[in-house]
Amino acid sequence: MLYAAYDAQHMFMEPWRLMARQGADWLHHVLPAPAEGVPSWREMFAGGVLTRSLAATSEVFSRWRLTHTRPDYGIASVVSNGLECGISEEAVMSTPFGTLLHFRKDRALAQPPVLLVAPMSGHFATLLRDTVRTLLQDHDVYITDWHNARDVPLRHGEFSLDDYTDHLIRFLAKMGPGAHLMAICQPCVASLAAAAVMAQDNHPAQPRSVTLMAGPIDCRVNPTSVNELATSRDIGWFEENMIHTVPATQKGAGRQVYPGFVQLTAFMSMNMGRHLKAFDDLAVQIRDGQHDKAASVKAFYEEYFAVADLPAEFYLQTVNKVFQTYDLPRGELTFRGERVEPRAIRKSALFTVEGERDDICSVGQTVAAQDLCTSVRPYLRNHHVQTGVGHYGVFSGRRWQNEIYPRVREVIHQVAL
């Protein structure tokens, strides 16, 4: 019922948002640019400040909406090896639930291939746009481009934590021997499991290195508010309150999902005042012609408001096995009925990264992987705690680009030789 009500409200508001956006575009087109200094009375009442305020308010209203389609990565070119390289997106392998997407350079450069594993956590893989752009300087980059579960027809069946892990194994096999695995946040558990399963099977495409960044390998260590929320209720409560049915208007009608709009609403309610102020400021910036500031806010919220639903099976198993029963660090995690053995990993280098101020995945939770992978030789192990950054600063922004990325590159290139 909740999803159907949301869907009906969303469709009802769309014509109004469209009219507001078209009206704002027309007003911006016919109005003169804002004058510097104190506006005159003529400007205020003859198509100046008041009309620009109306245009700005209309545009902001049109932007206060969720979308359910992946934004563009927007990476047209990068500088690699001192050369300007054009970038094109190539779907190398696709399943109903995800695509192995390759950021192909238009120059033939001998660079180590990297599979960047994106979270399936309510947003699209484009959330890692900055990570991709940085990696492309020195690597041949692929990403797990997960699909919105509400767009997957019911005939394609369920998608579990095992299916997620299986996708990583299949993607690495498609890339071939010599690839490197790099996981951000939530998928660190599945990524380490995939590397372990491939090592147990002596798979020829097992990754040369495994980089785990800000991931919940062992949530018993320094539990955060997110971890405490997960353990405050039993899994039955999550199933009853967080799982909803995709309405008949969508391609995935009838599929059980954890809706992206539910998660985003919960996140926004924690800081609603800050979000409302951001949109108030955006209206002022649009009105006053502060285009650079406005563009930054618009870009952030276009990404933030693009939400994706999670398959119910994957969501519930992740909550249960990762955040409640800690199956991986307890040695109880299984894949297709067989126990996952991280100690089987011998040929892959291991690099773990944490953020000093991370309030989602605290210090100690990711480095726990080092204790599980007992067969990795000491010279193939590295760990880094980045001072002064929170969760998102581990994989985006200035500190990621200037301080963390050089270490990631060093680990990959050392074992790629």
N, C-alpha and C positions, 0 to 999 in steps of 0.2 A: 504493500500500500504506500509506503513512504516513497519508493522509487517512482511509482506511477504518479503520485502527487507532485513530486519534483519535476517530472517530465512534463506534466500538464502546465505547471506554472512557467516552466522554461519556454515552452512553445507559445503560451499566451503573451509573454513579455517580448518575444523576438520582434514582432512587427513594430512595437513601440520603440525598441532600441534601434531598429533600422531607420525609422523616421527621424529619431534624434540624431543619428549619425549623418544621415543625408542632409538634414537641416544645418548641422554644424559645418559640414563640408562646404555647403553653399555659402554660408555666412563668412567662413574663412576666405573663400574665394573672392567675394565682393568687397570685403572690408579692407580699408587701408591698414598698413602695418602700424603697430602701436607707436605713438610719438614719445620721444624722450622728454623727461621732465614732468612737471605738473600738467595734466590735460586741461585744455580750455573747456568752457561750458559748451561751446559749439561742438567740440569733439565728443563730449560726454553724451549729448542729446541728439546728435545728428549722425548716428552710425558709428560712434566711437566706443568708449569704455563700456557703456551699458550693453550694447549689442555684442561686443566681444565677450562680455561676461556670460551672456545668454549662449553664445556659441560654445564657450568653454564648458559651461555646465551641461549642455546637451551632449558634447563629446564625452565628458566624464561619465555621464549616465549610461551612454551606449557601451562604455568599456567595463562597467560593473556587471560582468557576466562571466559565466564559466563556459569553456569550450571543451569539446571532447575529441578533437582531432590533433594529431601531432603537429607542432609548429615546425617550420623549416630549420635545418641546422645552420643555414646561412654561411657556410664556409666555401667561398668561391675560389680562394687561392691561399697559399702559404709560402713562406720563404724557407727552403730546405736545402742544406749544403750550399748556401749562398745563392741559390737560384730561385726565381719566382716560378712556382708550380701551380697550375690550375688544378682544381679538385672537382671530381665528379662522384656522385653517389651511385654505387652499384650493388644491387641485391644479389648476393652470391648464393644464398640458400634461404628458402622461406618455408615456414610451416603455418598452420592457422594461428598460432599464438606468438610467433616472432620471426624476425628476419635477421640474417647475418648480413649486415650492411658494411660495405667496403668503401672507404674514402680513397678513391683511386687518384694518384697523381698522374699528370700528363707527361711526366718524364720518367724514364727508366732509372730508378735509383736503387742501389743495393742496400736496403734497410731492413732491420729485423721486424717481422710481423708481430703485431700485438692485438690480442682480443680484449677489448675493454668491456667488462661486464657491468651493465647498468642495473640499478635496482628496479624491481617491479613493485613499486610502493606508492602508487597514486598519481605519479607524474610520468611523463614520457622520457625516453632516453636523451632527449635534447637538453635536459637539465645538465648534462655533462658536456655541453657544447665547448666550454672553455677548456675542459680536460682534453677533448679531442683535438682542438686547435693547437694546443701546446704540444701534445704528443706527435702531431704530424710534422713537426720541425725535423725530427730525427728517426721516425718510425713509419712503418706501413700499417695503418690503423684500420681495424675492424671493430664494430660495436654490436652488441645485442640490442636490436631495435624492437622492443616488446610491443605487441599490439594491444589495443584497448579491448578488454574481455567482453565488453558489451556489444562489440562488433563481430564477435566470433559465433557463428550459428551453433545451436545446441547439438547438431549432428556430429560435431568434431569432438565431442566427449569432454572429459574433465582435464584439468591441468593441475598437477600436484607438485609438491616439492621435488619428488623424484623426476617428474617430467622436466622441471626447470634444470636440474642437474644433468639429465640426459641431453637436453638441448646444448649445454655447454660442451659436453663430450662430442656430440655430433658436429658442432661448429668447429671445434679444434681439429677434428678429423678432416673436415672439409678444407681447412686452411693448410693442413699437412704438417709434417715434422718440422721442428724448429721454431714454432710459434711461442709467444709469451702470453701469460694470462695475468690480467690486472683487474681486480674487483673493487668496487666502491660501495661501502656501507653494507646494506642488507645482504647482498649476494656473496659476501665473503665466506659464509658457511657453505653454500652450495658450490662455490668455486674451489674451496679446499677439498670438499668431498669429491668433486669431479677429478681433481688432480690425483687424489688418493686412489679412486677407482681405476683410473687409467694406469697408475703405477702398479696396482695389484694385478692388473691384466697385462702388464708390460706392453701397453699400447704404443705403437710407434710414434703417435702424435702427442704423447704426453708433453706438457709445456716445459720449455727450457727454464723458465722462471715463473714464480707465482708471487705477485705483489698484492697484498691485502691492505686496504686503506680504510680506517675508521669503521671497521666491521665488528659485529657482535659474536665473535668466536666463543667467548665465555662470559655470559651476562651475570654470572655470580660475582664477578670482580667489580668493585666500586659501582654498584647499581645506581642508575640514574632514575629520574622521575618516569621516563618511558618504561624502564624495566619494572619499576614498582607498579605502574598501571597494569602491565601485562600479568603480574602475579597477584594482583588484588582481586581478580575474579577467576572462576574456573572456565575451562574452554567452552562449556555449555552456555555460559553467559554471552561470550563473544559470538557464538553461533546464533543465539536467539536475538541479539540486539544489533549486531553489525552486518549480518548477511541479509541481502535483499534480492528480489527477483527482477531481472531486466524486463521492462514493460514491452508490450506487443508492438510498439512503434519502432523498436530498434532491431537490428539484424540478429542480435543475440537473444532475442525474446525467449524468456523462460529460464535463462542461465542464472545460476546462483552466483552472486558477486559481492565483494566488499566495495561499495561505490566510492569512486574518487571524490565525489562531492561531499560525502559524509566525512572523510578524512580531512579534506580542506576546511570544511566548516569547523571541525574540532580545532584545527591548528589556528584558524583565524580568530576564533572566540577567545583564545588565550591572549591575543594581542590586538583586539578589535580597535581599540583607541588609536593604535599606531597606524593601522591600515586606513581608517577613516581620515586621519590627519594627512596621510600620504595622498589621498584622493582630493582633499581640500587644497593641498599645496599644488597638486597637478592642475587643478582648475585655474589657480592663480598664475602658474607658469604658462599655461596655454593662453590665457587672457593677455598676459604681458609680453608674449612673444619670446619667452625664455626657452627656445627650441631644444637646446642641448640637454638642459635639465629635464624637460618634459619627455624627451625621447628616452632617457635612461629609465624613468619611472614607467613609461609605457612598455618598454621592452621587458622589464622585470615582471610586471603583472600579466602581460600576455603569456609568459612562460608559467607563472605561478597559477594562473586561472585555467590552464590547459590540464585537465584531469583525466586520468585513466582508471577504469575499474580493474580490480584484481579478481581472478577466479577464486571462488570461495574455498576450494580445496587447498590451494596454495597458501592463501591467507591464514586459514585456521591451522594448517600444519606448521607454518612458520611461527605463529604465535605460540603454539604448543611445544614444538620440538626445540626451537631456538631460544625462546624467552621464558618458558615455564619449566620444562624438564631438562634443558641443557644437554640434549642427547650427544652432540659432538664431543664436548670436553669430557663427558662421562663415559665415552667409549660405547655408547648405545645407538648411535646413528646408523641407520641401514639405508641401502640403495637397492631397490628391486629385491628386497628380502635378504640381502647379504650385508654383513657388517662392514662399515667404512673404516679403513685402517690408515690414518694419516702417517703412521710410522713406515708405511710402504714407500713413501716418497723418498727417493734417493738421488735421482738424476736432476731434479729441479732446484734451482736456487730459491730461497724464501726471503722476501722483504716485507716487513710489516711497518705501517705508518699510523701514528696517532696524533691527535690534536690536543694540546695542553688544556684548552678551554672547552673541549667537546662535551656538551651537556646531553647529547643523544647516545653516543657510544664513548664511554669514558676511558681514560687512560688505564691500561691493563687488560681491557677486553680483547683487543686485537693481537697484542703481543703474545697472548695465550697460545696462539698457533705455533709459536716457536717450541713450546713445551710438548706439543702433540706430535710434531714432526721430528722425532728423535733420531731418524736415520739420515737427515740432511747434514752434511759435513759442516763443521764450524766455519770454514772459509766461504761457504755458500749461504751463510745466514747474515742478515742485517736487520736492524730495527732503528726507527727514528721517531722521536717525539718532537713535533714542531711547536715551539713556543709561540704564544700570542695568537693562536687561531682556534676557532670553534670548529663545528662539524664541517660546514661548507668550505671553510678556509683550507681544509686539507686537500681539496681537489679543484678549487677555483680561486681566482684572485691573485694578488701580487705575491703573497708568500708561497702559494703553490707554484707559480711560474718561476720565481727566483731562487727559492730555497729547497722545496721538496722535489720538484721535477728534476733538477740536476742529479739528485741521488737516485731517483727512479731510472733515469737514463743510464747512469753509471752501472747499476746492477744489471740491466738488460744487456748493455753492450759488452760488459765483461764476459758474460756467459754466452753471448752470441758469437764471439770470436771463434 
